[in-house]
């Protein structure tokens, strides 16, 4: 994994920060009452990012705080970013089989104490591989043709549930 | 019967039309051009036939780049294939050749696109979307039984073109002369990778620019039957550019590459006859036909008037068309057979030189054997049963198609002027200008689908309740043979000559540091010496800069 971990990372990060700035300043909707912090990313090897860019724009326009990364993130990089940005939902976009390593992402999130973060996957996931993802803890899988409303509603619900759990965890019983 | 004047007849038609049709409904094509319900000699009368259309094989090539077009020779049937291990690929290629394909292509594994070898990426991702080819042994195995001197091979091979280097090393091994090798470097267009299809992007922008020119110069000298430049409009359109924007960006990119080569002393007529183009053919039927007819006409003028080419071969706009995967749906997947056939007819009426038809399961997985067979059969049916090839440019002279060709040309030239104003394509992508335009068009297209303005059967209309037909299981490489492949690769790295490898890598560094040396020549030497794909890319990334695309969200 040397190439991916070391060579790509620093570049991916600076790129990510630039893109992040653009996304947040371009927000056009009025902020919703409780904007959810969502990370939209692609892990693995594929670079087809039309889907992730459109989803990031949808969620931004719905008033959420979107952290967007370019493709090819490493799993450890995504975990670190999730910690750093304190996100409640992670959306992983996959076109070309990168969903196959999403279970590894969930495992590493749990190891980092982020097992309360909701993870959703969008893109091309063959029916026969849905169970592999849901068994690993993926909250929702959005296939091609999913509507904007469907996606935004799911993120609203999942994000609110995460926030709820977190706030209850903070109050000592 | 009394004589009716054309204007009176037209007025009567307009009145009758208004009684039947909704006049408020404005139809626009994907490029934003308003489409009227009827076209007549008022829209295109044919006085400018010679200047705007001419004859096939003659300037401005609107009607086709060869005098006989499909009467002489039909398009090359070139299916994009890539899966599993080199042995898996070889089995599929032989099957496709037996089915009637006349040329082959090779899509490497996504790990290869990232510039990595198979022993440095997560194992589940190997070979799922392309073939794992990391050294000359892998290429030799993949092309086993494929006569390199007579079958044209197209490689999906971004800078620094390691796959072509492995092909040449294989040819060297088999005693095939380099000047017998024909084919295309399908992914040589680093600008389109920087802008749109990010998965192919590897070296820094200036590094890619230098290696591309070196590659063109090397092929010109050593592999004259090879097309070193394929300008890929497909990526722009797949990422969301409209058909008109796509053609504009593609032509602007081609101008950039030609002028970069000329700045290094290459004569336009020495390079332009080997320039090729690669496009998406969408289901927006007439718009696609007009896009390609307009593109041919513009390119003929640019090469002659701006680039100064004198050889008519330099003026010809040769292109490969791939039916657009963006139009295919995961819902009711068999419907895609109809979509692909429609796109393919648009491609044929556009006068393409080679074609890939997508398999119907494209929106779900890499093609299965059955879906790949239907994709090839679709081309066979259109070519041999449907009489589509009898007449050259059969839509030429249609009032609508000629008018639309003019309108598309105007729109393409408008976008090209924006790029020119920004300092040309290299500069316009460096600033994010092009990325912003594509992003806006992509979002607008999705919003039209979400709003039901653009209808997609099975997605926003005619959804089927029992749409959960059993999906075919996706292609996944056999775990054991992939593990064996990776193990053999590790053995290869342990057993090869260290001094040869060091010599190869030193050669790469020396070439990268010295502008007077040819970097691609050093890639071929390194490949022949047993340096792996990942090692070649890593060395050049170190020397010429790591490539990250500029993504504008």
Interface residues (C-beta under 8 A of the other chain):
Chain A: X1 X2 X3 X4 X7 X8 X11 X12 X15 X19 X22 X23 X44 X45 X46 X47 X48 X49 X50 X53 X54 X56 X57 X68 X70 X71 X72 X96 X97 X98 X100 X101 X104 X124 X126 X127 X128 X129 X143 X144 X145 X147 X148
Chain B: X109 X110 X111 X113 X114 X115 X116 X120 X121 X122 X124 X125 X128 X129 X197 X198 X199 X200 X201 X238 X239 X240 X329 X330 X331 X363 X364 X365 X439 X442 X443 X446 X450 X456 X458 X459 X460 X468 X470 X471 X473 X474 X534 X538 X541 X546 X548 X549 X551 X552 X553
